[in-house]
Amino acid sequence: MDEIVPGVRVVEHSADEGIEVEGATLATLFRRAAAGTLALFRTGIPGEDPGAHPAQVIEVELRAADLSSLLVQWLREVLFIAGTRELEPGEVEVEQVGEGVLRARLHCRRVGPGAFREVRGVAYHGLKVRRDGGWHARVIFDV
């Protein structure tokens, strides 16, 4: 399978869509999961002229009981920002991840309506986050 962004491959799944993500560190895994999610659901509708609006920085802080739940919350937040605020995170800085906490900064540019397909949710079904030399995750999206 081809990578859609470095370290992220599309997963074949019955009626839904998914990604498999790899990263040497947990922060890299979460950055790549965000980039892969956005790449998977981008429609190809061009964004606005980057010079038309100043870049926006959004700070995100999430808490969850475990890494799998934290990854689900993270990807829901990324999709919410892209879909409802019409912002596309370009650079993602994961400042802290682990022990139930994620702190990150998203450097976003404005995109037009319809720049991303609608996603109903990030599923817990089939969700995996594991460490095996590096970090690996599998995420299925309810589309």
N, C-alpha and C positions, 0 to 999 in steps of 0.2 A: 504494500500500500504506500502511496506517496504521502509525504508530509505536506500539510497545508501551511504550517509555519514550522520553524525549527523545533524539533522535539515533540510535534503533535501530528497524529495520524487520525483519519476518519475511521470510525467503527461502523461496520455494517450491522444494523439492528432492525428487525422486522418493520414496524411502522414508524419507528422513531429514529433519531440520529444521535450519534455519540462521537466521543473522541478518546484517544489514549494519549497520555502525556508522560514525558520523561524529563527528569531534571537531576542534575548532580546534587543540588540542595533543595530543601523544601521551598525556599523563596523562589528559586528558578521554576520549580514545578507550578507554583501558584501564578507566577507571571505568564508562563507559557500556557497554562489553562485558560487564562483570560484572553490572551492573544488568539488561541485556537478557537475559542468560543465565538469571538467576534468574526474571525475569518470564515467560520462555518456558516454563520447567519447573515453575512454581508450580502446585500442584493446586487451590488454593482452600480447602484445609483450614486453618482458622484457627490462628494461633500461640498460644502460651500468653499469659496476662496479662503484659504487659510489667513490671508491678510485682512479679511473683512471683519473678523472678530478676534480679539485677543484670546490666547489660549487660556483655558480655565483649569485650575488645579483643584481637584476634589480629594479631600482627605476621607478615608474610610477606616473605621474601627469596628471590628466584629468580634463577637464572643460565641463560642459553641462548646459543647461537651467533649467533642472529639474532632480529629482531623477531617474525617469524612463529612461531618456536619458543617465544619468550617469551610470546606471547599464548596459545598452546596450553597451556603450563604454567600460566599464570595462571588460565585458565578451568577447567582440571582441578582446581586447588587450591580455587577458589571452589565448584565442584560437590562436591568432597570434604567441605569444611566444612559445606555445607548438607545433604548426604546422610548423612554418617556421624556428624557431631557434633550434628546437629539444631539448627544455628544458622543464622540468616538475617542475612547482612551487610546492614545498612541504609546507614549512612554508610561510604564507602570513601575513604580518603586515600591517594593515590598520591604518595609522597614523592620517588621517583626512578624514572625509566624511560628506558631507552636504553642503547646500547653493551653489550647483553647482560645488563643488570641491572634488576631490578624490586624496589623496596622499597615496601611498602604496609602500612597499618593498616586492619583491618576492625572496625567497631563492630557487634557482633552481638547479636541477641536470640534467645532460645530459641524454637524451634518444635516442634510435635509430630511424631511419626513420620508419614511419608507426606505431609509438607507440599510435597515436591518429587517430580516423576516421576523414575524412574531413567533415567540416561543412560549408555550403554555407553562413550562416549568422545567426545573432541573430535578431529575428523578433520583430517588434513593435506590430504586431497583437497579441492580447491576453495578452499583457504585463501589469502587475499590480505591483505597489509598494505601500503598505499602512501600516499605523500604527494603531494597534488595540490591545492595551495592550503591545504587542511587535511589531516587524516588520515582515511583510510578503511580499513575492514577488512570482510572477508567470512569467516564461520566456519560450517562445517557440523558438526552433531552427529550421532553415530551413536546412534540410539535404537532 
